[in-house]
């Protein structure tokens, strides 16, 4: 079975690494964190024919009329696993994109970090616990992680670059999605923090699910053009900012057609530093 999880909305991709230098190609652990913020809802969604739920799941309809199953993740902590466990490591797509030509859409170099947005002092708690300010957490098994659907100029195909005021001279393009993918794995099981099974899937093809933390109320300015990503201020509930939050602004005068709730990536290191990784419950028990 192949498994793909598309991550969108106001989500943080937290990675445990030994040394924090740019985007890591091989993190030791990866979690998706959804901040608890006004007018947003974290959801797990999928086509109902692909996955077997073990609890009641809501049904919604997309803009093409398809029925989609959707689970509200408020206050949830989920663990994704495969049986048997995959004999692979995490792999993050990075590169040195040349902006003279459109870069590969998979590379994660363009996805901004919390530090680039001006936030700091983020602590990742042990397994089975929500970070401060978080509304949901999903822990991933080893697999590959890549960006998808980078926002490009419709005429040139080049990425639209945004300026990040907290880091002078820093520009980043934005990816609408980040995808987690695991190929040729065993049966899928998704469990809650108490070990109860939420979803199961077994297939000879590809099972696709999505994790989003998007607007659940219609903003009055939804159709207005936007030249600054003000929604990213909501990440302050996860990490304190060094001074007032300054939203990224479009670098070349162009802007999107409507507000974007775009995910960001935060790389944190195991050990000392302003961003901390706390031991898991099993590690604490082993250490006495």
Secondary structure as UniProt FT lines:
FT   STRAND          2..9
FT   STRAND          11..17
FT   STRAND          29..35
FT   TURN            38..39
FT   STRAND          40..46
FT   TURN            48..50
FT   STRAND          52..53
FT   STRAND          58..61
FT   TURN            63..64
FT   STRAND          67..72
FT   TURN            74..75
FT   STRAND          76..83
FT   STRAND          91..92
FT   TURN            99..100
FT   TURN            105..106
FT   TURN            109..110
FT   HELIX           114..117
FT   STRAND          119..120
FT   STRAND          123..124
FT   TURN            127..128
FT   TURN            132..133
FT   STRAND          134..140
FT   STRAND          144..150
FT   TURN            154..156
FT   STRAND          162..163
FT   TURN            165..166
FT   TURN            168..169
FT   STRAND          171..172
FT   STRAND          175..182
FT   STRAND          187..192
FT   TURN            193..194
FT   STRAND          197..201
FT   STRAND          206..215
FT   TURN            220..223
FT   HELIX           230..237
FT   STRAND          240..241
FT   STRAND          249..250
FT   STRAND          264..269
FT   STRAND          276..277
FT   HELIX           281..286
//
